[in-house]
Amino acid sequence: MKEEHWQQSLVKHQSEYESLWRKHMQWLYLAYFREYTKGKKFQILLKSDLYDEAISEEGLLPAFIKNSEYAVAMDLSWPVAREGIENIQKQRPDWSMAVVTDALAPGFREQSIDMVFSNSTLDHFSSKRELHQALQQLALCLKSGGMLIITLDNPVNPLIFLRNLLPFKIVRKLGFIPYFMGKTLNRKQLVRLLERHDFKIRNHTTLLHAPRILFIWLARLICRFNMGHTWFLKLLRHFEKLEKLPTRDYTGYYVVVKAVKH
């Protein structure tokens, strides 16, 4: 997607209720990050976009900075990167390691990065060919033994499946999401693709089992009427217990894979 698209999406997405939802997403992503990395420290860690950090202060980079000697982030859009940098610097004034670049040709030296965290970055392309190319670029920049944690929209989830059938103009007008959602892969497809790119799969499952559209509307009510949010966040966390059930591929909004490069 073009840089202008992400700049427009950024303006539409910044809100109090979105920040409340992002608190849960931050907790969830960090829970998987800690489980999958087991406290390991990385020399160079790369996050594949700065959108989370740009739309709220509940981003992941400040936590990643603590787990690495150098935490680097990239984004296609300079306005998104700028907003992300400003929010991160409220917690870490000394951080400025952001790169404006395209995931299809990021320009990092081959085998230069120890860990890549890519949360729903590669599911915004209009073709699977581009998704495969972007994943190949991530694989090239990882060192042998480097770790990749990647999430993509889960097309097996009925709500995601139905949303993707609708034209983007309708999805945006209904307020589901302000940005374009592109091609994605189910859990098995992502695992097979990673294996073809010389990765060894360590873990794979689905995450975010609360129905997003319902909880976004609820978050709007909470913020409008000052209802308090502690109970809201606790309720969201209870939904993650669905990951333990055989039906997790149908309730999870994202597939998540931990893989290590040979």
C-alpha positions as CSV (number, residue, x, y, z in Angstrom):
1,M,0.0,0.0,0.0
2,K,1.1,3.6,-0.7
3,E,2.5,5.8,2.1
4,E,-0.5,8.2,1.7
5,H,-2.9,5.4,2.6
6,W,-1.2,4.7,5.9
7,Q,-1.1,8.4,6.7
8,Q,-4.9,8.7,6.2
9,S,-5.5,5.5,8.2
10,L,-3.3,6.8,11.1
11,V,-5.6,9.9,11.5
12,K,-8.7,7.8,11.5
13,H,-7.4,5.2,13.9
14,Q,-6.1,7.5,16.7
15,S,-8.7,7.5,19.5
16,E,-9.2,6.8,23.2
17,Y,-11.1,3.6,22.6
18,E,-8.5,2.3,20.1
19,S,-5.8,2.9,22.8
20,L,-7.9,0.8,25.2
21,W,-8.1,-2.0,22.7
22,R,-4.3,-1.7,22.1
23,K,-3.6,-2.2,25.8
24,H,-5.0,-5.7,25.4
25,M,-3.0,-6.2,22.1
26,Q,0.2,-5.1,23.8
27,W,-0.4,-7.5,26.7
28,L,-1.1,-10.3,24.3
29,Y,1.8,-9.8,22.0
30,L,4.2,-9.4,24.9
31,A,2.9,-12.6,26.5
32,Y,3.7,-14.5,23.3
33,F,7.0,-12.7,22.9
34,R,8.1,-13.7,26.5
35,E,6.9,-17.2,26.1
36,Y,8.6,-17.8,22.8
37,T,11.9,-16.0,23.6
38,K,12.3,-17.4,27.2
39,G,14.0,-14.2,28.4
40,K,16.7,-14.4,25.6
41,K,18.5,-11.1,24.9
42,F,19.2,-10.3,21.2
43,Q,21.9,-8.2,19.7
44,I,19.8,-6.7,16.9
45,L,16.0,-7.0,17.0
46,L,13.8,-5.7,14.1
47,K,10.1,-4.9,14.3
48,S,8.6,-4.9,10.8
49,D,6.3,-1.8,11.2
50,L,5.6,1.1,13.6
51,Y,1.8,1.3,13.2
52,D,1.0,0.1,16.8
53,E,3.4,2.7,18.2
54,A,2.0,5.5,16.1
55,I,-1.6,5.1,16.9
56,S,-1.2,4.9,20.7
57,E,1.4,4.8,23.5
58,E,0.7,1.1,24.0
59,G,3.3,0.0,21.5
60,L,5.8,-2.9,21.8
61,L,9.1,-1.3,21.0
62,P,9.8,0.0,24.5
63,A,9.7,-3.6,25.8
64,F,11.8,-4.9,22.9
65,I,14.4,-2.3,23.6
66,K,14.9,-3.9,27.0
67,N,15.4,-7.3,25.3
68,S,18.0,-6.3,22.8
69,E,21.2,-4.3,22.4
70,Y,19.8,-2.6,19.3
71,A,16.0,-2.5,18.7
72,V,15.3,-1.3,15.1
73,A,11.9,-0.6,13.5
74,M,10.9,-0.1,9.9
75,D,7.9,1.4,8.2
76,L,6.8,2.3,4.7
77,S,5.3,5.6,5.8
78,W,7.3,8.5,7.2
79,P,4.3,10.1,9.0
80,V,3.6,6.7,10.7
81,A,7.3,6.3,11.6
82,R,7.5,9.9,13.0
83,E,4.4,9.4,15.2
84,G,5.8,6.1,16.4
85,I,9.2,7.6,17.2
86,E,7.5,10.4,19.2
87,N,5.4,8.0,21.2
88,I,8.4,5.7,21.9
89,Q,10.6,8.6,23.0
90,K,8.0,9.6,25.7
91,Q,9.3,6.4,27.4
92,R,12.7,6.1,25.9
93,P,14.0,9.6,24.9
94,D,17.3,8.1,23.7
95,W,15.7,5.8,21.0
96,S,15.7,6.8,17.3
97,M,16.5,3.6,15.4
98,A,13.7,3.8,12.8
99,V,14.1,3.2,9.1
100,V,11.6,4.3,6.4
101,T,11.7,1.5,3.8
102,D,9.5,-1.0,1.9
103,A,9.1,-4.5,3.2
104,L,9.4,-5.8,-0.4
105,A,13.0,-4.4,-0.5
106,P,14.0,-3.3,3.0
107,G,17.7,-3.0,2.2
108,F,19.1,-4.6,5.3
109,R,22.4,-6.5,4.9
110,E,21.9,-10.3,4.6
111,Q,22.3,-12.3,7.8
112,S,22.6,-9.1,9.9
113,I,19.6,-9.4,12.3
114,D,19.1,-11.8,15.2
115,M,15.4,-11.5,15.7
116,V,12.4,-10.3,13.7
117,F,9.0,-9.5,15.2
118,S,6.4,-9.1,12.5
119,N,2.9,-8.6,13.8
120,S,0.3,-8.4,11.0
121,T,2.7,-6.4,8.6
122,L,2.7,-8.8,5.7
123,D,-1.1,-9.2,5.3
124,H,-1.6,-5.9,3.6
125,F,-0.4,-6.8,0.2
126,S,-2.8,-7.1,-2.7
127,S,-1.2,-10.4,-3.9
128,K,0.3,-13.5,-2.3
129,R,3.4,-13.0,-4.6
130,E,4.2,-9.8,-2.7
131,L,3.5,-11.5,0.6
132,H,6.0,-14.3,-0.3
133,Q,8.5,-11.7,-1.5
134,A,8.3,-9.8,1.8
135,L,8.7,-12.9,3.8
136,Q,11.7,-13.9,1.7
137,Q,13.3,-10.5,2.5
138,L,12.8,-11.1,6.2
139,A,14.5,-14.5,5.9
140,L,17.4,-13.0,4.0
141,C,18.2,-10.4,6.7
142,L,18.1,-13.0,9.5
143,K,21.3,-14.7,10.7
144,S,21.6,-18.4,10.8
145,G,19.9,-19.4,14.1
146,G,17.9,-16.1,14.1
147,M,14.4,-16.1,15.4
148,L,11.2,-15.0,13.6
149,I,7.9,-14.4,15.3
150,I,5.2,-13.6,12.7
151,T,1.5,-13.1,12.8
152,L,-1.0,-12.8,9.9
153,D,-4.7,-12.4,9.7
154,N,-6.4,-15.8,10.1
155,P,-8.6,-16.5,7.0
156,V,-10.1,-19.6,8.7
157,N,-11.9,-17.4,11.3
158,P,-15.4,-16.9,9.9
159,L,-15.5,-13.2,10.8
160,I,-12.2,-12.6,8.9
161,F,-13.4,-14.7,6.0
162,L,-16.6,-12.6,5.7
163,R,-14.8,-9.3,6.2
164,N,-12.4,-10.2,3.4
165,L,-15.3,-10.8,1.0
166,L,-16.5,-7.2,1.4
167,P,-15.1,-4.4,-0.8
168,F,-12.6,-2.3,1.2
169,K,-14.8,0.9,0.8
170,I,-17.7,-0.9,2.6
171,V,-15.4,-2.2,5.3
172,R,-14.0,1.2,6.0
173,K,-17.4,2.9,5.9
174,L,-18.8,0.4,8.4
175,G,-15.9,1.3,10.7
176,F,-14.4,-2.2,10.9
177,I,-10.9,-1.1,10.0
178,P,-9.5,2.0,8.4
179,Y,-6.8,0.3,6.4
180,F,-6.6,-2.1,3.5
181,M,-6.4,-5.8,4.4
182,G,-4.7,-7.8,1.7
183,K,-3.9,-11.5,1.0
184,T,-3.1,-13.7,3.9
185,L,-2.3,-17.4,4.8
186,N,-3.8,-19.9,7.1
187,R,-1.7,-21.6,9.8
188,K,-0.7,-24.6,7.7
189,Q,0.1,-22.5,4.6
190,L,2.3,-20.1,6.6
191,V,4.2,-23.0,8.2
192,R,4.8,-24.6,4.8
193,L,6.0,-21.3,3.3
194,L,8.4,-20.7,6.2
195,E,9.8,-24.3,5.8
196,R,10.4,-23.6,2.1
197,H,12.5,-20.5,3.2
198,D,14.8,-22.7,5.3
199,F,13.0,-22.1,8.7
200,K,12.5,-24.7,11.4
201,I,9.1,-24.3,13.0
202,R,9.2,-24.2,16.8
203,N,5.6,-23.2,17.7
204,H,2.4,-22.2,15.9
205,T,-1.1,-21.4,17.0
206,T,-3.7,-18.7,16.9
207,L,-4.2,-15.7,19.1
208,L,-6.8,-12.9,19.8
209,H,-9.9,-14.9,20.4
210,A,-12.3,-12.1,21.5
211,P,-14.6,-10.9,18.7
212,R,-12.9,-7.6,17.8
213,I,-15.9,-5.7,16.3
214,L,-18.0,-6.4,19.5
215,F,-15.2,-5.3,21.8
216,I,-14.3,-2.2,19.8
217,W,-18.0,-1.1,20.1
218,L,-17.9,-1.9,23.8
219,A,-14.6,0.1,24.2
220,R,-16.4,3.1,22.6
221,L,-19.2,2.9,25.2
222,I,-16.7,2.6,28.0
223,C,-14.7,5.7,26.9
224,R,-17.9,7.7,26.2
225,F,-19.5,7.1,29.6
226,N,-16.3,6.7,31.7
227,M,-17.2,3.2,32.8
228,G,-13.7,2.2,33.8
229,H,-11.6,-0.3,31.9
230,T,-10.1,-2.8,34.3
231,W,-13.0,-5.2,34.0
232,F,-12.9,-4.8,30.2
233,L,-9.3,-5.9,29.9
234,K,-9.8,-8.8,32.3
235,L,-12.7,-10.0,30.1
236,L,-10.6,-9.8,27.0
237,R,-7.9,-11.9,28.6
238,H,-10.5,-14.6,29.5
239,F,-11.3,-15.1,25.8
240,E,-7.6,-16.1,25.2
241,K,-8.4,-19.4,27.0
242,L,-10.1,-20.4,23.7
243,E,-6.6,-21.0,22.3
244,K,-6.5,-24.3,24.3
245,L,-9.5,-25.7,22.5
246,P,-9.5,-27.7,19.2
247,T,-11.6,-24.9,17.7
248,R,-8.8,-22.3,18.0
249,D,-8.4,-22.0,14.3
250,Y,-12.0,-20.7,14.0
251,T,-11.9,-18.3,17.0
252,G,-8.4,-16.8,16.6
253,Y,-8.0,-13.6,14.6
254,Y,-4.4,-14.1,13.9
255,V,-2.1,-17.1,13.2
256,V,1.2,-16.8,15.0
257,V,4.4,-18.8,14.2
258,K,7.8,-19.0,16.0
259,A,10.5,-20.1,13.6
260,V,14.3,-20.4,13.6
261,K,16.4,-20.0,10.5
262,H,18.7,-22.9,9.7
